[in-house]
Amino acid sequence: MTGPRQTSNHPPLPPTTEADRLDWLRLLRSRRVGPSTFWRLLSEHGTAAAGLAALPAVAAEAGVEDYRTCPAGVVLAELEAGTRAGARLVFRGGPDYPPALAELEDAPPLLWVIGQGPLLRRPTVALVGARNASSLGARTARLLARGLAEAGWLVVSGLARGIDAEAHRAALEGAGGGTAAVMAGGVDVIYPKDNAMLAAEIRARGVLLSEQPMGVQPQARHFPTRNRIVSGMARGVVVIEAAVKSGSLITARCALDQGREVLAVPGHPLDGRAGGCNLLLRDGAQLVRHAEDVIEALARPEPPDLVEVIEEIPAPPPERRSRAETLALHQRILDRLGPVPVPEDQVIRDLGGAVGQIAPALTDLELEGRLERRPGGLLSRPS
């Protein structure tokens, strides 16, 4: 096919039949398939069913023998668990999928949602901060969340103790807005337990959501991926109190990687809970005093989307490498990785190859478990 092609940032169409939905879920729940690999397989093979059919061969080429995709019975059990919990699946590209989150390259293909799904269509702002919040920090979170909710914003946070919980409660009190809690584990697993009553209130008047399977207990590795959803849903992230090394700063870094605004409430220089906020302000984050500051910063008109028109160039035939060449490329990639995450595009530049040559090798290594993808397009060796 020749002629002009228009590039587009629109997400792929969501599945439209029960069989398609089952295939999406099976592909995503298959061993060593995360969001990035899911979208790559969908792009290369056209449908989730075709991706499932190709996955064992892809794994075999990566040196993983006897690879089996997720059985249908496993995802049917997950669907039944979701029904019992009163949850439903929303798929990227569907009407209740958070529109800002759908823009991300590593967006979750699907989310489990409990509560008022239509709230997810509203303009969204994230409020995050310390679990051991000070009285002043808690009060600030309440004032910001209530003001933003009354202005029609959806306040998203992570249901943690401290700043998160205060923001959720106050947003529920604000007429016109609402709140969404992104869970680190399954949407039916309340963590921490002492926020169970708050979660029940959010379920009734807000939204609980998660990308994890039903019933999954939250573990340490789930929180950074949860944080990328918190920031990805929002136009901006407001950090109210945060230590220099904290999960809230991870959320702020995710926001920067995703092109979101980062805002911070200043604190006393001798208060360790304000160290992260003051660091963000030093590095260019916008200073926040009250809800109007946030609304003004996030309501600025954005430049119109530019549609790039390029001439169609026939794709070259896929490069075929010998087994030895493939193993050598894998080793070159691994030699550039360590426990500290680095950007994928940096790895590709360092290797001096084209994306189409190196991306399949990255998928192979991910399937082998020798490479981990982190939020924000980062790669590392498994920890």
ZAMARGU-4260 file (C-alpha; in steps of 0.2 Angstrom, whole numbers, plus 5000, padded with zeros to 4 digits):
<rodrens>
0) 5000/5000/5000 | 5007/5017/4995 | 5002/5035/4999 | 5003/5046/5014 | 5001/5039/5031
5) 4996/5048/5046 | 5004/5045/5063 | 4992/5043/5077 | 4993/5043/5096 | 4975/5035/5097
10) 4975/5019/5107 | 4970/5003/5098 | 4952/4998/5098 | 4947/4988/5113 | 4940/4970/5111
15) 4922/4969/5106 | 4917/4951/5109 | 4918/4939/5124 | 4931/4929/5115 | 4942/4944/5111
20) 4941/4949/5129 | 4946/4932/5135 | 4961/4932/5123 | 4967/4949/5129 | 4966/4943/5147
25) 4975/4927/5143 | 4989/4936/5134 | 4992/4948/5148 | 4991/4935/5161 | 5004/4923/5152
30) 5020/4921/5160 | 5033/4935/5158 | 5021/4946/5147 | 5019/4964/5154 | 5010/4979/5146
35) 5025/4983/5134 | 5027/4965/5128 | 5008/4964/5126 | 5007/4979/5115 | 5022/4973/5105
40) 5014/4956/5102 | 4997/4964/5097 | 5006/4976/5085 | 5016/4962/5077 | 5002/4949/5076
45) 4987/4960/5074 | 4976/4952/5087 | 4978/4945/5105 | 4973/4927/5098 | 4987/4928/5085
50) 4999/4934/5099 | 4994/4920/5110 | 4997/4908/5096 | 5014/4915/5092 | 5020/4917/5110
55) 5027/4899/5112 | 5038/4901/5096 | 5043/4918/5102 | 5048/4911/5119 | 5057/4896/5111
60) 5067/4908/5100 | 5072/4917/5116 | 5078/4900/5123 | 5063/4897/5134 | 5058/4878/5132
65) 5040/4871/5135 | 5033/4888/5136 | 5014/4888/5139 | 5002/4902/5138 | 4990/4906/5152
70) 4976/4893/5152 | 4958/4898/5148 | 4952/4891/5165 | 4964/4903/5174 | 4956/4919/5167
75) 4939/4912/5168 | 4942/4909/5187 | 4948/4927/5187 | 4932/4933/5179 | 4921/4924/5191
80) 4931/4932/5205 | 4928/4949/5198 | 4910/4946/5197 | 4909/4940/5215 | 4918/4956/5220
85) 4907/4967/5210 | 4921/4972/5199 | 4921/4974/5180 | 4935/4975/5167 | 4938/4991/5157
90) 4949/4990/5142 | 4961/5003/5135 | 4951/5012/5121 | 4935/5009/5130 | 4923/5023/5136
95) 4927/5021/5155 | 4946/5019/5153 | 4955/5034/5160 | 4959/5045/5144 | 4976/5051/5150
100) 4982/5034/5155 | 4977/5027/5138 | 4990/5039/5130 | 5005/5030/5138 | 5015/5018/5128
105) 5015/5005/5142 | 4997/5008/5147 | 4989/4994/5156 | 4979/4984/5143 | 4965/4982/5155
110) 4960/4988/5173 | 4948/4980/5186 | 4936/4994/5192 | 4924/4994/5207 | 4913/5009/5209
115) 4908/5024/5199 | 4917/5020/5182 | 4911/5036/5173 | 4921/5047/5186 | 4937/5041/5177
120) 4932/5052/5162 | 4934/5068/5172 | 4950/5078/5172 | 4961/5071/5185 | 4975/5077/5197
125) 4985/5066/5208 | 4989/5070/5226 | 5003/5060/5235 | 5014/5062/5250 | 5020/5055/5266
130) 5012/5040/5275 | 5018/5048/5292 | 5010/5065/5287 | 5012/5080/5299 | 4996/5089/5305
135) 5000/5103/5293 | 5003/5091/5279 | 4986/5082/5282 | 4977/5098/5283 | 4985/5104/5267
140) 4980/5088/5258 | 4962/5090/5264 | 4961/5108/5258 | 4968/5104/5241 | 4958/5089/5238
145) 4941/5097/5243 | 4945/5112/5233 | 4950/5102/5218 | 4934/5091/5219 | 4923/5106/5221
150) 4930/5112/5205 | 4925/5096/5196 | 4942/5087/5197 | 4944/5069/5200 | 4957/5067/5214
155) 4968/5051/5212 | 4980/5043/5225 | 4986/5026/5231 | 4975/5023/5247 | 4990/5023/5258
160) 4990/5030/5275 | 4994/5048/5278 | 4992/5061/5264 | 4984/5048/5252 | 4970/5044/5264
165) 4967/5062/5269 | 4966/5067/5250 | 4953/5053/5247 | 4942/5058/5262 | 4942/5076/5258
170) 4938/5073/5239 | 4923/5063/5244 | 4917/5078/5254 | 4919/5090/5239 | 4903/5092/5229
175) 4906/5090/5210 | 4922/5080/5210 | 4926/5063/5217 | 4941/5052/5220 | 4949/5036/5213
180) 4961/5024/5223 | 4974/5014/5213 | 4977/4998/5222 | 4994/4990/5222 | 4987/4972/5223
185) 4970/4966/5217 | 4956/4978/5217 | 4947/4966/5230 | 4962/4967/5242 | 4961/4982/5254
190) 4979/4987/5259 | 4982/4994/5272 | 4968/4985/5282 | 4965/5001/5293 | 4959/5010/5277
195) 4945/4997/5274 | 4931/5009/5279 | 4938/5022/5268 | 4939/5010/5254 | 4921/5006/5257
200) 4916/5024/5255 | 4926/5026/5239 | 4918/5010/5232 | 4901/5018/5235 | 4905/5036/5229
205) 4921/5035/5220 | 4932/5022/5211 | 4944/5008/5216 | 4955/5001/5202 | 4970/4990/5198
210) 4979/4982/5184 | 4983/4966/5195 | 4973/4950/5194 | 4959/4948/5207 | 4965/4942/5224
215) 4983/4947/5222 | 4991/4952/5238 | 5002/4968/5236 | 5021/4966/5236 | 5035/4978/5236
220) 5037/4976/5217 | 5019/4981/5214 | 5020/4999/5221 | 5031/5007/5208 | 5020/5000/5194
225) 5005/5006/5204 | 5013/5023/5205 | 5015/5025/5186 | 4996/5022/5185 | 4993/5036/5198
230) 5003/5048/5188 | 4998/5042/5171 | 4979/5045/5175 | 4983/5063/5180 | 4987/5079/5171
235) 4998/5083/5185 | 5005/5076/5202 | 5005/5087/5217 | 5017/5081/5231 | 5012/5087/5248
240) 5025/5079/5260 | 5039/5068/5254 | 5056/5062/5260 | 5070/5063/5248 | 5069/5044/5246
245) 5051/5040/5245 | 5038/5032/5235 | 5030/5049/5232 | 5046/5055/5222 | 5045/5039/5212
250) 5028/5045/5207 | 5035/5062/5203 | 5048/5054/5192 | 5035/5044/5183 | 5025/5060/5180
255) 5040/5068/5172 | 5044/5053/5161 | 5026/5053/5156 | 5026/5072/5152 | 5014/5077/5166
260) 5016/5093/5177 | 5024/5091/5194 | 5019/5102/5208 | 5024/5103/5226 | 5020/5111/5242
265) 5035/5119/5251 | 5040/5114/5268 | 5052/5118/5282 | 5070/5114/5277 | 5073/5106/5294
270) 5058/5094/5292 | 5063/5078/5283 | 5046/5075/5277 | 5048/5091/5266 | 5065/5087/5259
275) 5058/5079/5243 | 5046/5093/5240 | 5059/5106/5242 | 5071/5096/5231 | 5057/5096/5217
280) 5054/5114/5219 | 5073/5117/5217 | 5073/5107/5201 | 5058/5117/5193 | 5042/5110/5200
285) 5028/5122/5202 | 5025/5129/5219 | 5007/5125/5227 | 4999/5135/5240 | 4980/5131/5237
290) 4969/5123/5225 | 4968/5138/5213 | 4987/5136/5210 | 4984/5118/5204 | 4969/5123/5193
295) 4978/5137/5185 | 4994/5127/5181 | 4984/5112/5174 | 4971/5122/5165 | 4983/5131/5153
300) 4978/5127/5135 | 4989/5114/5127 | 4996/5117/5109 | 4985/5108/5096 | 4990/5091/5091
305) 5002/5090/5076 | 4998/5077/5064 | 5014/5071/5055 | 5011/5065/5037 | 5025/5055/5030
310) 5027/5045/5014 | 5024/5026/5015 | 5041/5018/5013 | 5040/4999/5011 | 5047/4990/5026
315) 5063/4980/5023 | 5062/4961/5025 | 5065/4956/5043 | 5083/4953/5047 | 5087/4935/5050
320) 5101/4932/5062 | 5110/4916/5066 | 5108/4909/5083 | 5126/4914/5088 | 5122/4932/5082
325) 5106/4932/5092 | 5115/4926/5108 | 5129/4939/5105 | 5116/4953/5103 | 5107/4947/5119
330) 5124/4948/5128 | 5128/4965/5122 | 5111/4971/5129 | 5114/4963/5145 | 5131/4970/5147
335) 5123/4988/5146 | 5111/4984/5160 | 5113/4983/5179 | 5102/4984/5194 | 5099/5003/5191
340) 5086/5006/5178 | 5091/5015/5162 | 5080/5022/5147 | 5076/5009/5133 | 5080/5022/5120
345) 5097/5025/5128 | 5101/5006/5127 | 5096/5006/5108 | 5107/5021/5105 | 5122/5014/5114
350) 5120/4998/5103 | 5120/5008/5087 | 5105/4998/5080 | 5088/5001/5074 | 5073/4999/5085
355) 5066/4986/5074 | 5082/4975/5076 | 5084/4977/5095 | 5066/4978/5101 | 5063/4959/5097
360) 5079/4955/5107 | 5072/4965/5122 | 5056/4955/5121 | 5066/4939/5120 | 5076/4944/5136
365) 5060/4949/5145 | 5052/4932/5141 | 5068/4923/5148 | 5067/4933/5164 | 5084/4941/5161
370) 5077/4959/5159 | 5064/4969/5168 | 5054/4983/5162 | 5051/4997/5174 | 5039/5012/5174
375) 5044/5026/5162 | 5051/5015/5148 | 5066/5010/5159 | 5076/4993/5158 | 5086/4984/5171
380) 5093/4967/5176 | 5081/4957/5188 | 5083/4962/5206
</rodrens>
